[in-house]
Structure formats: structure tokens, C-alpha cells
Amino acid sequence: MREHTFEEKKEQAKFEELRKKEEEEAAQRFSEKIGIPYVDLSSQTINADSLSTVDEETARRAHLAVIQKFGPNLKIAVKNPKDPQTMLMIENLKNKGLIVDLFLASGRSLDHAWGFYALLPKEKEDVSGTIEITPENLEKLQQEIHYVDDFKDVFLRAVLKNATAVIELIIAGSLALDSSDVHIEPREDSVTVRFRIDGVLQEVATLDKKMYALLNSRIKVLSRLKLNVTNAPQDGRFSITASDKSIEVRTSVLPGPNGESLVMRILNPKTISIPLEDLGLLPHDLELVAKELKRPNGLILVTGPTGSGKTTTLYAFLKKINSPAVKIITIEDPIEYHVDGISQSQTNTEAGYTFSSGLRSILRQDPDVILVGEIRDMETADIALHAALTGHLVFSTLHTNDAPSAILRLIDMDLSPNIIAPAINMLIAQRLVRKVCAHCSTKSPVTKEELQKLKTAFADLSLRVAAPALDEYTMVSRPSACKLCNNTGYKGRVGLYEMFAVGKDAEEVIIVKPTQSQLWELARKSGMISIKQDGFLKVLAGLTTIEEIESVAGQ
């Protein structure tokens, strides 16, 4: 490439000077139009202490620069004060008690100001990724919020404040109401906020589009998502620090015709720190699990869809066997609940620390028990199976509809049945159903149709479970409605379980690549009761209703 001549360089400099003049004149006209003083930063030296009030990445993303700072008073140059990202950052600074005075600057002026970041120390404040809710605020909100109607009342009083206050209230409300997910869904004229409580979505608030825009930007900043991407899905996460505990939040953003739909999954340790005895296992299953947890090696797989309580079950297993004499190591995505005495690690795909690579590293740490958060691929499954065969007790999860199908899923991953059969100790499928409200539920005799459903379900009940006596006087619970259950008739959830203990007989069948029907027959002979049968036993125990069981296990 040839070098420019002196005349060409001179001509280019004139052109650049003309462009700069035009841009500054445009910025001046804009400042007069909106009534904000204009400033030209291109020839000024920016004070480093002032500039460092906001880190470089955030300043560039928000299109601003702090040009002067006197105590709590800030002079900030912005390109467009109505830019949502600029508005969000200004709002955050004001929420910290700072007084902001705005000036309008061109893009070139801001580029000049940002150049001074190179003179600052390389350390910079991490302004995203965490929300801090003070124990006092959390306690105050939780004292006010006991029911969905309480949240609606509090939200109506707070919604006119700022995005930070709104997101803090939404998070605190979701924690107070034991919500697993928060859905923020833009519609044509408004934005709906819904909480998933006991597995069912309930509308709790409505936002205007302006507040939604600020809230959307704030959540994206926290989750380290791209603010300028609005036409493609994005996934992220952030954490909440409240009352000396950290709660992970998984964020999903999905574009739609009226704007981006936001879903936040709240991984609250409170909801997964449940003892084994409180999971909802019936005595025969609790006995079987206790027996399997005493074995020194083998693989226990828990299967089911997302949100069915698999992680809760695995943590209950770990807590049951945790002792100073047992070395337990986990690899999770993410770590949802911290357990004393257990070595826990979290995947990091950017650093190459995946389930498979992490599992290899764990095996070099001389563990007795290993928890793999999820088996997603053949490599992870193969390592887990071999670990189970070489003296380790391994726990993991898999996505299948029922317990016997886990065998077929592993075979579909091209794993050898000769390895699968001896490695697996037990397969567990599970679901969650709502419990009837203990405060308002009633009881009445079964109808003829209900009685027939129960008799049909128990016709092939395993011999290891005592068949219940059924007649027209059999009593079952009926949902009602009260404030305590938010007028739904249900409060809390209980697990439904399907447990397939893989013995020697099962190993012989698995080795020859069985069909689905052969596996189900084998599971029944081994003493497994189906999820539906387990559910109907819980109906007879007064915990839930036939309608709830059929909603997850089918008619």
C-alpha cells in the first residue's frame, strides 16, 4: 500500500476538520432544541477522578462521560439524554444520592473524553452482575407481602419510582411468595408481570412501556447481556445478595412483536434445601432410597422435565450422606445451594470447564461421591458410568419422561449396554404437583368416575406396596379458596416419584438392548410403581387431588 503524499494528508486533515465542525454544529443545534447546555470536550483535559466515577465499559455503553465531580455533584456530558441506556445510568447515579447536571456533547467529544480512561489504573468497579437487597429492606417487604394481593398493593405504591426500586421489589416479592420464575411480558399497550407460584403463573402487576424499557435495560446490564441486541434471544445470569445469602437468577430474553419478553428463574436456596424425609417420598420409597444411598458405588439418575425438582432431590441425597468420612465433589451449572463439607464447582464454558472436562478433573481428587449437575452428552455419560464402575457413588440428572426410558436415552447416546447395565443402581423419575391448601380444603366421598380411576390405576400395583381399600365411602380432598392460597385452593407442592432399582435380572435384559415395553415390564417386576400410582396414593393420603395428578401424569 502506497503512502499518502503531503498534499493528500493536508487535504484529508481539512476534510476531517470540516466533518468535526459539522458534527459540533449539529450537537449545538440539538442542545438548543432540548434546552441542555452544549459542551465541546475535544480540546479539554478531563479530570481522571471525575471520569472514574463510571467505568469505561459502562460509560461507553451509556454514551456519557463524567467531566467534573465536586462532592456529590456531577457534571455529565451525554450524547442524547433520552437514550434508554443513558437514562438508566443517570437514574442509577441519582439512586446513589448523587446530584447530576447534564451537558450535551457530540460523539467525537465523548470519544476524546473516553480516551483519558487509558491514564487510569486498570482496576475498575464491577457495576453489574449483582443486586444488593439490604436485610432491612428485605425484611420490611416480606413483612408487608404474605399474599399475591399484598404484593399488588405494595407494587402500586412503588411502580412510579425508578427501575432499581421496581426490580428490587419484584425480586423481594418473588422471594416472599416463594415464586420460582418471574415473567415480564410486553403486550400491545402495557407490560404484564407474572409470578410462577407452586408451578402456576399468576398475574401480579402491570407496567407502562417507559418503565419496562428502563427495567429491560437494567436487567440486561445485570445479566451482562448486549443492550443493543433486541432481535435475537439472549441468556444470562446475575446474583442477589440478601440477608447474607446469595441467590442465583437465570435470565432469558426473547424477542417478540411487542418487545422483548423477560423471564427470570429464581434459584432460591430455601426451596431446594429440603431434607430427604420432607421430599414427599412414601415410606416404601424412602426405605428404598435409604438402602441405595448406603451402597459404595454405582450411578443414581434422577429424570424429569425442567422444574420438576430434580436438583432438590439430589441435594437431599447429598445432605443425607454428607459426613467428615466421605469426600463429596460436585460440578454444577450453576451452584444453586451451598453445602458445608462438600467441594462444589461450577462449569465455565468460556474457560473450557465443562461437565465432561470437570468430571475428569474431579476423578483425580480422590472423591467417594460425585454429583454431576446434568448429563448432556455422550462424553459426560461415559465418564460418569465408568466412575460408577470404579468405586464411586455418582448422582446426576437426565431429561426423560419416565424412569425406564433413561436406559434407552443412554443407549441412544451410543453407550454400550454392557457398561450401562452394571453401572446403574437406580433410576428415578419425578414430577411436582400442588398440595391442597391445609387451611381451606374440604373432604368428600369419591364419585363413581373417580373410584373407577383409582381402581384402574391400582390394578397392577407392585406387591411391595399395600393395595389401598377402595369403596364408595373413600374420602378425597377438594380444593376451596382462601387468601392464604391466593384463592387457588392449593398451597405448596409435593413430589411424585417413580423408582426403578436395577438388579441382576434387569442387567441381563439391558445388555440385549431392550424395547420400551420390555423395560416397563422389567421395572414393574422389580417393584416400581408409576408416577400416576404414586400420585393417587398421595390423593388418598389427603395431600392433593385427582385433577392435579392427571395434569402431570395424564388421564
MITITI-324066 format. One record per residue (C-alpha): residue number from 1; x, y, z. Coordinates in steps of 0.25 Angstrom, whole numbers, plus 5000, padded with zeros to 4 digits. Layout:
+-----+------+------+------+
:  nr :   xx :   yy :   zz :
+-----+------+------+------+
: NUM :    X :    Y :    Z :
...
+-----+------+------+------+
//
This chain:
+-----+------+------+------+
:  nr :   xx :   yy :   zz :
+-----+------+------+------+
:   1 : 5000 : 5000 : 5000 :
:   2 : 5006 : 5013 : 4996 :
:   3 : 5008 : 5025 : 5006 :
:   4 : 5000 : 5037 : 5005 :
:   5 : 5007 : 5050 : 4999 :
:   6 : 5008 : 5062 : 5008 :
:   7 : 4997 : 5069 : 4999 :
:   8 : 4988 : 5057 : 5001 :
:   9 : 4990 : 5057 : 5016 :
:  10 : 4987 : 5072 : 5017 :
:  11 : 4974 : 5070 : 5009 :
:  12 : 4970 : 5059 : 5018 :
:  13 : 4972 : 5068 : 5030 :
:  14 : 4964 : 5079 : 5024 :
:  15 : 4953 : 5069 : 5022 :
:  16 : 4953 : 5063 : 5036 :
:  17 : 4953 : 5077 : 5042 :
:  18 : 4940 : 5080 : 5033 :
:  19 : 4934 : 5068 : 5038 :
:  20 : 4937 : 5071 : 5052 :
:  21 : 4931 : 5085 : 5050 :
:  22 : 4918 : 5080 : 5044 :
:  23 : 4917 : 5070 : 5056 :
:  24 : 4919 : 5080 : 5067 :
:  25 : 4909 : 5090 : 5060 :
:  26 : 4899 : 5079 : 5059 :
:  27 : 4901 : 5076 : 5074 :
:  28 : 4899 : 5091 : 5077 :
:  29 : 4886 : 5091 : 5070 :
:  30 : 4881 : 5079 : 5077 :
:  31 : 4885 : 5085 : 5091 :
:  32 : 4877 : 5098 : 5088 :
:  33 : 4865 : 5089 : 5083 :
:  34 : 4865 : 5081 : 5096 :
:  35 : 4870 : 5092 : 5106 :
:  36 : 4882 : 5086 : 5111 :
:  37 : 4896 : 5093 : 5111 :
:  38 : 4905 : 5089 : 5100 :
:  39 : 4920 : 5086 : 5103 :
:  40 : 4932 : 5083 : 5094 :
:  41 : 4941 : 5073 : 5100 :
:  42 : 4951 : 5071 : 5089 :
:  43 : 4961 : 5081 : 5094 :
:  44 : 4959 : 5079 : 5109 :
:  45 : 4967 : 5071 : 5118 :
:  46 : 4957 : 5062 : 5126 :
:  47 : 4959 : 5060 : 5141 :
:  48 : 4963 : 5046 : 5144 :
:  49 : 4956 : 5045 : 5158 :
:  50 : 4943 : 5050 : 5151 :
:  51 : 4944 : 5041 : 5140 :
:  52 : 4946 : 5029 : 5149 :
:  53 : 4932 : 5031 : 5155 :
:  54 : 4927 : 5022 : 5144 :
:  55 : 4936 : 5011 : 5138 :
:  56 : 4939 : 5011 : 5123 :
:  57 : 4931 : 5000 : 5118 :
:  58 : 4918 : 5005 : 5125 :
:  59 : 4921 : 5020 : 5121 :
:  60 : 4923 : 5015 : 5106 :
:  61 : 4910 : 5007 : 5107 :
:  62 : 4902 : 5018 : 5113 :
:  63 : 4908 : 5029 : 5103 :
:  64 : 4913 : 5038 : 5114 :
:  65 : 4925 : 5043 : 5122 :
:  66 : 4926 : 5049 : 5136 :
:  67 : 4934 : 5062 : 5133 :
:  68 : 4934 : 5069 : 5147 :
:  69 : 4932 : 5064 : 5161 :
:  70 : 4930 : 5073 : 5173 :
:  71 : 4926 : 5064 : 5185 :
:  72 : 4912 : 5058 : 5182 :
:  73 : 4911 : 5068 : 5170 :
:  74 : 4914 : 5062 : 5156 :
:  75 : 4915 : 5069 : 5142 :
:  76 : 4912 : 5059 : 5132 :
:  77 : 4913 : 5060 : 5117 :
:  78 : 4903 : 5052 : 5109 :
:  79 : 4900 : 5050 : 5094 :
:  80 : 4885 : 5048 : 5096 :
:  81 : 4878 : 5050 : 5109 :
:  82 : 4866 : 5042 : 5104 :
:  83 : 4875 : 5029 : 5101 :
:  84 : 4869 : 5018 : 5109 :
:  85 : 4883 : 5013 : 5113 :
:  86 : 4887 : 5028 : 5117 :
:  87 : 4874 : 5029 : 5125 :
:  88 : 4877 : 5017 : 5133 :
:  89 : 4891 : 5020 : 5136 :
:  90 : 4887 : 5034 : 5141 :
:  91 : 4876 : 5028 : 5149 :
:  92 : 4886 : 5019 : 5156 :
:  93 : 4895 : 5030 : 5159 :
:  94 : 4883 : 5038 : 5165 :
:  95 : 4879 : 5026 : 5173 :
:  96 : 4893 : 5026 : 5180 :
:  97 : 4890 : 5040 : 5185 :
:  98 : 4898 : 5048 : 5174 :
:  99 : 4893 : 5061 : 5168 :
: 100 : 4894 : 5061 : 5153 :
: 101 : 4896 : 5073 : 5144 :
: 102 : 4895 : 5069 : 5129 :
: 103 : 4902 : 5075 : 5117 :
: 104 : 4901 : 5071 : 5102 :
: 105 : 4913 : 5067 : 5095 :
: 106 : 4916 : 5061 : 5081 :
: 107 : 4920 : 5047 : 5079 :
: 108 : 4934 : 5052 : 5075 :
: 109 : 4935 : 5060 : 5088 :
: 110 : 4931 : 5047 : 5096 :
: 111 : 4942 : 5039 : 5089 :
: 112 : 4952 : 5049 : 5093 :
: 113 : 4947 : 5048 : 5108 :
: 114 : 4948 : 5033 : 5108 :
: 115 : 4962 : 5033 : 5103 :
: 116 : 4966 : 5038 : 5117 :
: 117 : 4962 : 5025 : 5123 :
: 118 : 4975 : 5020 : 5117 :
: 119 : 4982 : 5028 : 5128 :
: 120 : 4974 : 5022 : 5140 :
: 121 : 4978 : 5010 : 5148 :
: 122 : 4974 : 4997 : 5141 :
: 123 : 4965 : 4993 : 5153 :
: 124 : 4951 : 4996 : 5150 :
: 125 : 4938 : 4995 : 5158 :
: 126 : 4929 : 4983 : 5154 :
: 127 : 4916 : 4991 : 5153 :
: 128 : 4907 : 4979 : 5148 :
: 129 : 4904 : 4965 : 5152 :
: 130 : 4899 : 4967 : 5166 :
: 131 : 4887 : 4973 : 5173 :
: 132 : 4889 : 4976 : 5187 :
: 133 : 4876 : 4976 : 5195 :
: 134 : 4879 : 4981 : 5209 :
: 135 : 4873 : 4971 : 5220 :
: 136 : 4865 : 4983 : 5226 :
: 137 : 4858 : 4985 : 5212 :
: 138 : 4856 : 4970 : 5210 :
: 139 : 4850 : 4968 : 5224 :
: 140 : 4841 : 4981 : 5222 :
: 141 : 4836 : 4976 : 5209 :
: 142 : 4834 : 4961 : 5214 :
: 143 : 4826 : 4967 : 5226 :
: 144 : 4817 : 4974 : 5216 :
: 145 : 4816 : 4963 : 5206 :
: 146 : 4809 : 4950 : 5210 :
: 147 : 4799 : 4948 : 5199 :
: 148 : 4799 : 4952 : 5184 :
: 149 : 4789 : 4963 : 5187 :
: 150 : 4799 : 4969 : 5197 :
: 151 : 4809 : 4969 : 5186 :
: 152 : 4799 : 4976 : 5177 :
: 153 : 4796 : 4987 : 5187 :
: 154 : 4811 : 4989 : 5190 :
: 155 : 4815 : 4990 : 5175 :
: 156 : 4804 : 5000 : 5172 :
: 157 : 4811 : 5009 : 5182 :
: 158 : 4825 : 5007 : 5177 :
: 159 : 4823 : 5006 : 5162 :
: 160 : 4824 : 5021 : 5160 :
: 161 : 4838 : 5021 : 5166 :
: 162 : 4850 : 5016 : 5158 :
: 163 : 4855 : 5003 : 5151 :
: 164 : 4864 : 5000 : 5162 :
: 165 : 4853 : 5001 : 5172 :
: 166 : 4844 : 4993 : 5163 :
: 167 : 4853 : 4981 : 5161 :
: 168 : 4857 : 4981 : 5176 :
: 169 : 4842 : 4980 : 5179 :
: 170 : 4840 : 4969 : 5168 :
: 171 : 4851 : 4961 : 5174 :
: 172 : 4847 : 4963 : 5188 :
: 173 : 4833 : 4959 : 5185 :
: 174 : 4837 : 4947 : 5178 :
: 175 : 4845 : 4942 : 5190 :
: 176 : 4834 : 4946 : 5199 :
: 177 : 4823 : 4938 : 5191 :
: 178 : 4833 : 4926 : 5188 :
: 179 : 4832 : 4929 : 5173 :
: 180 : 4841 : 4920 : 5164 :
: 181 : 4840 : 4929 : 5152 :
: 182 : 4837 : 4944 : 5149 :
: 183 : 4831 : 4947 : 5135 :
: 184 : 4831 : 4961 : 5129 :
: 185 : 4823 : 4961 : 5116 :
: 186 : 4821 : 4973 : 5107 :
: 187 : 4807 : 4974 : 5101 :
: 188 : 4802 : 4984 : 5091 :
: 189 : 4798 : 4995 : 5101 :
: 190 : 4805 : 4990 : 5114 :
: 191 : 4814 : 4980 : 5121 :
: 192 : 4810 : 4969 : 5130 :
: 193 : 4818 : 4963 : 5141 :
: 194 : 4814 : 4949 : 5145 :
: 195 : 4820 : 4940 : 5157 :
: 196 : 4820 : 4925 : 5155 :
: 197 : 4816 : 4920 : 5169 :
: 198 : 4814 : 4906 : 5172 :
: 199 : 4816 : 4903 : 5157 :
: 200 : 4805 : 4912 : 5153 :
: 201 : 4806 : 4926 : 5147 :
: 202 : 4799 : 4937 : 5154 :
: 203 : 4798 : 4952 : 5149 :
: 204 : 4803 : 4961 : 5160 :
: 205 : 4806 : 4975 : 5153 :
: 206 : 4805 : 4983 : 5141 :
: 207 : 4816 : 4993 : 5136 :
: 208 : 4815 : 5004 : 5126 :
: 209 : 4825 : 5003 : 5114 :
: 210 : 4834 : 5014 : 5119 :
: 211 : 4837 : 5007 : 5132 :
: 212 : 4838 : 4994 : 5124 :
: 213 : 4849 : 5000 : 5115 :
: 214 : 4857 : 5004 : 5128 :
: 215 : 4855 : 4991 : 5134 :
: 216 : 4859 : 4983 : 5122 :
: 217 : 4872 : 4991 : 5121 :
: 218 : 4875 : 4989 : 5136 :
: 219 : 4873 : 4974 : 5135 :
: 220 : 4881 : 4973 : 5123 :
: 221 : 4892 : 4981 : 5130 :
: 222 : 4892 : 4972 : 5142 :
: 223 : 4892 : 4959 : 5133 :
: 224 : 4903 : 4964 : 5125 :
: 225 : 4895 : 4963 : 5112 :
: 226 : 4896 : 4972 : 5100 :
: 227 : 4887 : 4985 : 5101 :
: 228 : 4888 : 4987 : 5086 :
: 229 : 4882 : 4974 : 5082 :
: 230 : 4867 : 4973 : 5082 :
: 231 : 4864 : 4964 : 5071 :
: 232 : 4871 : 4951 : 5076 :
: 233 : 4869 : 4942 : 5088 :
: 234 : 4880 : 4944 : 5100 :
: 235 : 4882 : 4937 : 5112 :
: 236 : 4890 : 4941 : 5125 :
: 237 : 4890 : 4941 : 5140 :
: 238 : 4892 : 4950 : 5152 :
: 239 : 4892 : 4949 : 5167 :
: 240 : 4884 : 4955 : 5178 :
: 241 : 4891 : 4957 : 5191 :
: 242 : 4880 : 4958 : 5202 :
: 243 : 4881 : 4955 : 5217 :
: 244 : 4896 : 4950 : 5216 :
: 245 : 4892 : 4939 : 5205 :
: 246 : 4894 : 4939 : 5190 :
: 247 : 4883 : 4935 : 5181 :
: 248 : 4885 : 4932 : 5166 :
: 249 : 4876 : 4937 : 5156 :
: 250 : 4876 : 4932 : 5142 :
: 251 : 4871 : 4942 : 5131 :
: 252 : 4865 : 4939 : 5118 :
: 253 : 4861 : 4950 : 5107 :
: 254 : 4853 : 4946 : 5095 :
: 255 : 4849 : 4956 : 5084 :
: 256 : 4834 : 4957 : 5081 :
: 257 : 4824 : 4966 : 5073 :
: 258 : 4822 : 4976 : 5085 :
: 259 : 4836 : 4976 : 5090 :
: 260 : 4846 : 4966 : 5098 :
: 261 : 4840 : 4956 : 5107 :
: 262 : 4848 : 4954 : 5120 :
: 263 : 4848 : 4942 : 5129 :
: 264 : 4856 : 4941 : 5142 :
: 265 : 4857 : 4928 : 5149 :
: 266 : 4860 : 4930 : 5164 :
: 267 : 4869 : 4919 : 5169 :
: 268 : 4865 : 4921 : 5184 :
: 269 : 4873 : 4912 : 5193 :
: 270 : 4861 : 4912 : 5202 :
: 271 : 4853 : 4904 : 5192 :
: 272 : 4864 : 4893 : 5190 :
: 273 : 4870 : 4891 : 5204 :
: 274 : 4859 : 4881 : 5207 :
: 275 : 4863 : 4869 : 5216 :
: 276 : 4861 : 4855 : 5209 :
: 277 : 4849 : 4852 : 5219 :
: 278 : 4842 : 4864 : 5215 :
: 279 : 4842 : 4862 : 5199 :
: 280 : 4829 : 4854 : 5200 :
: 281 : 4834 : 4840 : 5198 :
: 282 : 4824 : 4830 : 5203 :
: 283 : 4830 : 4820 : 5213 :
: 284 : 4833 : 4809 : 5203 :
: 285 : 4841 : 4818 : 5194 :
: 286 : 4848 : 4825 : 5206 :
: 287 : 4853 : 4811 : 5210 :
: 288 : 4858 : 4808 : 5196 :
: 289 : 4865 : 4821 : 5195 :
: 290 : 4872 : 4819 : 5209 :
: 291 : 4877 : 4806 : 5204 :
: 292 : 4883 : 4811 : 5191 :
: 293 : 4890 : 4822 : 5198 :
: 294 : 4898 : 4813 : 5206 :
: 295 : 4904 : 4806 : 5194 :
: 296 : 4918 : 4810 : 5192 :
: 297 : 4918 : 4811 : 5177 :
: 298 : 4908 : 4812 : 5165 :
: 299 : 4900 : 4822 : 5157 :
: 300 : 4887 : 4828 : 5162 :
: 301 : 4880 : 4836 : 5151 :
: 302 : 4868 : 4846 : 5154 :
: 303 : 4860 : 4849 : 5142 :
: 304 : 4849 : 4858 : 5138 :
: 305 : 4846 : 4872 : 5131 :
: 306 : 4852 : 4885 : 5135 :
: 307 : 4846 : 4890 : 5148 :
: 308 : 4842 : 4876 : 5153 :
: 309 : 4850 : 4877 : 5166 :
: 310 : 4862 : 4868 : 5161 :
: 311 : 4873 : 4877 : 5168 :
: 312 : 4865 : 4878 : 5181 :
: 313 : 4865 : 4862 : 5181 :
: 314 : 4880 : 4861 : 5178 :
: 315 : 4883 : 4871 : 5189 :
: 316 : 4875 : 4864 : 5199 :
: 317 : 4883 : 4851 : 5196 :
: 318 : 4896 : 4859 : 5198 :
: 319 : 4892 : 4864 : 5211 :
: 320 : 4887 : 4850 : 5216 :
: 321 : 4901 : 4844 : 5213 :
: 322 : 4910 : 4856 : 5216 :
: 323 : 4920 : 4854 : 5227 :
: 324 : 4934 : 4856 : 5230 :
: 325 : 4938 : 4842 : 5226 :
: 326 : 4932 : 4844 : 5212 :
: 327 : 4939 : 4852 : 5201 :
: 328 : 4928 : 4859 : 5192 :
: 329 : 4931 : 4867 : 5180 :
: 330 : 4920 : 4874 : 5171 :
: 331 : 4921 : 4880 : 5157 :
: 332 : 4908 : 4889 : 5155 :
: 333 : 4902 : 4899 : 5145 :
: 334 : 4901 : 4907 : 5154 :
: 335 : 4903 : 4904 : 5168 :
: 336 : 4889 : 4906 : 5174 :
: 337 : 4891 : 4903 : 5188 :
: 338 : 4904 : 4903 : 5196 :
: 339 : 4906 : 4891 : 5206 :
: 340 : 4917 : 4891 : 5217 :
: 341 : 4926 : 4880 : 5216 :
: 342 : 4925 : 4878 : 5201 :
: 343 : 4934 : 4883 : 5190 :
: 344 : 4926 : 4889 : 5179 :
: 345 : 4930 : 4895 : 5166 :
: 346 : 4923 : 4902 : 5155 :
: 347 : 4924 : 4900 : 5140 :
: 348 : 4930 : 4911 : 5131 :
: 349 : 4930 : 4908 : 5117 :
: 350 : 4938 : 4920 : 5113 :
: 351 : 4949 : 4915 : 5121 :
: 352 : 4947 : 4901 : 5116 :
: 353 : 4942 : 4895 : 5129 :
: 354 : 4930 : 4887 : 5124 :
: 355 : 4923 : 4875 : 5131 :
: 356 : 4932 : 4865 : 5124 :
: 357 : 4945 : 4872 : 5126 :
: 358 : 4941 : 4876 : 5140 :
: 359 : 4937 : 4861 : 5143 :
: 360 : 4951 : 4857 : 5138 :
: 361 : 4958 : 4866 : 5148 :
: 362 : 4949 : 4862 : 5159 :
: 363 : 4953 : 4848 : 5158 :
: 364 : 4967 : 4852 : 5161 :
: 365 : 4963 : 4858 : 5174 :
: 366 : 4960 : 4844 : 5181 :
: 367 : 4945 : 4846 : 5183 :
: 368 : 4935 : 4836 : 5189 :
: 369 : 4923 : 4843 : 5184 :
: 370 : 4921 : 4851 : 5171 :
: 371 : 4910 : 4860 : 5167 :
: 372 : 4909 : 4863 : 5152 :
: 373 : 4898 : 4874 : 5150 :
: 374 : 4893 : 4868 : 5137 :
: 375 : 4897 : 4858 : 5127 :
: 376 : 4896 : 4865 : 5113 :
: 377 : 4905 : 4858 : 5104 :
: 378 : 4912 : 4844 : 5101 :
: 379 : 4925 : 4848 : 5107 :
: 380 : 4920 : 4852 : 5121 :
: 381 : 4911 : 4840 : 5121 :
: 382 : 4922 : 4831 : 5118 :
: 383 : 4931 : 4837 : 5129 :
: 384 : 4920 : 4836 : 5139 :
: 385 : 4917 : 4822 : 5136 :
: 386 : 4932 : 4818 : 5137 :
: 387 : 4933 : 4825 : 5150 :
: 388 : 4921 : 4818 : 5156 :
: 389 : 4928 : 4805 : 5152 :
: 390 : 4942 : 4809 : 5158 :
: 391 : 4937 : 4810 : 5173 :
: 392 : 4930 : 4824 : 5173 :
: 393 : 4915 : 4827 : 5176 :
: 394 : 4911 : 4836 : 5165 :
: 395 : 4898 : 4845 : 5165 :
: 396 : 4893 : 4852 : 5152 :
: 397 : 4881 : 4856 : 5144 :
: 398 : 4875 : 4853 : 5131 :
: 399 : 4863 : 4858 : 5123 :
: 400 : 4854 : 4847 : 5120 :
: 401 : 4839 : 4845 : 5123 :
: 402 : 4840 : 4833 : 5132 :
: 403 : 4850 : 4824 : 5139 :
: 404 : 4851 : 4812 : 5130 :
: 405 : 4853 : 4822 : 5118 :
: 406 : 4867 : 4826 : 5124 :
: 407 : 4873 : 4813 : 5119 :
: 408 : 4868 : 4816 : 5105 :
: 409 : 4873 : 4830 : 5105 :
: 410 : 4887 : 4825 : 5109 :
: 411 : 4887 : 4815 : 5098 :
: 412 : 4883 : 4826 : 5088 :
: 413 : 4896 : 4833 : 5093 :
: 414 : 4903 : 4821 : 5087 :
: 415 : 4908 : 4816 : 5100 :
: 416 : 4910 : 4801 : 5102 :
: 417 : 4899 : 4793 : 5109 :
: 418 : 4910 : 4785 : 5115 :
: 419 : 4915 : 4797 : 5122 :
: 420 : 4901 : 4803 : 5125 :
: 421 : 4895 : 4791 : 5132 :
: 422 : 4905 : 4788 : 5143 :
: 423 : 4908 : 4803 : 5146 :
: 424 : 4893 : 4808 : 5149 :
: 425 : 4888 : 4805 : 5163 :
: 426 : 4875 : 4813 : 5162 :
: 427 : 4866 : 4821 : 5152 :
: 428 : 4857 : 4832 : 5158 :
: 429 : 4846 : 4840 : 5150 :
: 430 : 4839 : 4851 : 5157 :
: 431 : 4829 : 4862 : 5156 :
: 432 : 4823 : 4873 : 5165 :
: 433 : 4808 : 4875 : 5168 :
: 434 : 4801 : 4885 : 5176 :
: 435 : 4796 : 4881 : 5190 :
: 436 : 4782 : 4885 : 5194 :
: 437 : 4782 : 4897 : 5204 :
: 438 : 4783 : 4892 : 5218 :
: 439 : 4774 : 4904 : 5223 :
: 440 : 4762 : 4903 : 5213 :
: 441 : 4762 : 4889 : 5207 :
: 442 : 4750 : 4880 : 5210 :
: 443 : 4748 : 4865 : 5208 :
: 444 : 4736 : 4857 : 5202 :
: 445 : 4734 : 4843 : 5197 :
: 446 : 4739 : 4839 : 5183 :
: 447 : 4730 : 4840 : 5171 :
: 448 : 4727 : 4827 : 5163 :
: 449 : 4736 : 4832 : 5152 :
: 450 : 4748 : 4835 : 5162 :
: 451 : 4746 : 4822 : 5169 :
: 452 : 4748 : 4815 : 5155 :
: 453 : 4760 : 4823 : 5152 :
: 454 : 4766 : 4819 : 5165 :
: 455 : 4763 : 4804 : 5164 :
: 456 : 4769 : 4804 : 5149 :
: 457 : 4782 : 4811 : 5154 :
: 458 : 4784 : 4801 : 5165 :
: 459 : 4780 : 4789 : 5157 :
: 460 : 4795 : 4785 : 5155 :
: 461 : 4801 : 4792 : 5167 :
: 462 : 4814 : 4786 : 5172 :
: 463 : 4814 : 4775 : 5183 :
: 464 : 4824 : 4783 : 5191 :
: 465 : 4813 : 4794 : 5193 :
: 466 : 4800 : 4790 : 5201 :
: 467 : 4788 : 4792 : 5192 :
: 468 : 4778 : 4802 : 5198 :
: 469 : 4764 : 4798 : 5201 :
: 470 : 4754 : 4806 : 5192 :
: 471 : 4739 : 4807 : 5192 :
: 472 : 4729 : 4818 : 5190 :
: 473 : 4732 : 4823 : 5204 :
: 474 : 4746 : 4826 : 5201 :
: 475 : 4749 : 4841 : 5204 :
: 476 : 4758 : 4850 : 5196 :
: 477 : 4762 : 4865 : 5198 :
: 478 : 4755 : 4876 : 5190 :
: 479 : 4761 : 4890 : 5187 :
: 480 : 4754 : 4902 : 5192 :
: 481 : 4759 : 4917 : 5192 :
: 482 : 4764 : 4926 : 5203 :
: 483 : 4774 : 4937 : 5204 :
: 484 : 4785 : 4928 : 5209 :
: 485 : 4785 : 4921 : 5196 :
: 486 : 4783 : 4933 : 5187 :
: 487 : 4769 : 4927 : 5184 :
: 488 : 4775 : 4916 : 5176 :
: 489 : 4771 : 4904 : 5186 :
: 490 : 4786 : 4900 : 5186 :
: 491 : 4798 : 4903 : 5195 :
: 492 : 4812 : 4897 : 5193 :
: 493 : 4816 : 4885 : 5185 :
: 494 : 4820 : 4871 : 5187 :
: 495 : 4828 : 4861 : 5179 :
: 496 : 4823 : 4849 : 5171 :
: 497 : 4833 : 4838 : 5169 :
: 498 : 4835 : 4826 : 5160 :
: 499 : 4847 : 4818 : 5165 :
: 500 : 4854 : 4807 : 5157 :
: 501 : 4864 : 4799 : 5165 :
: 502 : 4873 : 4792 : 5155 :
: 503 : 4877 : 4778 : 5160 :
: 504 : 4883 : 4766 : 5154 :
: 505 : 4871 : 4762 : 5146 :
: 506 : 4870 : 4776 : 5140 :
: 507 : 4885 : 4776 : 5136 :
: 508 : 4882 : 4763 : 5127 :
: 509 : 4871 : 4770 : 5120 :
: 510 : 4878 : 4783 : 5118 :
: 511 : 4890 : 4776 : 5112 :
: 512 : 4882 : 4772 : 5100 :
: 513 : 4876 : 4786 : 5096 :
: 514 : 4862 : 4784 : 5101 :
: 515 : 4850 : 4791 : 5096 :
: 516 : 4842 : 4801 : 5104 :
: 517 : 4831 : 4791 : 5107 :
: 518 : 4841 : 4781 : 5112 :
: 519 : 4847 : 4791 : 5121 :
: 520 : 4834 : 4795 : 5127 :
: 521 : 4831 : 4780 : 5129 :
: 522 : 4844 : 4779 : 5136 :
: 523 : 4842 : 4791 : 5145 :
: 524 : 4829 : 4786 : 5149 :
: 525 : 4835 : 4773 : 5153 :
: 526 : 4845 : 4780 : 5161 :
: 527 : 4835 : 4787 : 5169 :
: 528 : 4834 : 4800 : 5163 :
: 529 : 4821 : 4808 : 5164 :
: 530 : 4818 : 4818 : 5153 :
: 531 : 4817 : 4833 : 5156 :
: 532 : 4802 : 4833 : 5154 :
: 533 : 4800 : 4822 : 5164 :
: 534 : 4809 : 4829 : 5174 :
: 535 : 4801 : 4842 : 5171 :
: 536 : 4788 : 4834 : 5174 :
: 537 : 4793 : 4829 : 5187 :
: 538 : 4796 : 4843 : 5191 :
: 539 : 4782 : 4847 : 5187 :
: 540 : 4777 : 4836 : 5197 :
: 541 : 4786 : 4842 : 5208 :
: 542 : 4779 : 4855 : 5206 :
: 543 : 4791 : 4863 : 5200 :
: 544 : 4786 : 4866 : 5186 :
: 545 : 4775 : 4864 : 5176 :
: 546 : 4772 : 4854 : 5165 :
: 547 : 4771 : 4866 : 5156 :
: 548 : 4785 : 4870 : 5160 :
: 549 : 4791 : 4856 : 5157 :
: 550 : 4784 : 4856 : 5144 :
: 551 : 4790 : 4869 : 5140 :
: 552 : 4804 : 4863 : 5141 :
: 553 : 4802 : 4849 : 5139 :
: 554 : 4791 : 4848 : 5128 :
: 555 : 4777 : 4843 : 5129 :
+-----+------+------+------+
//
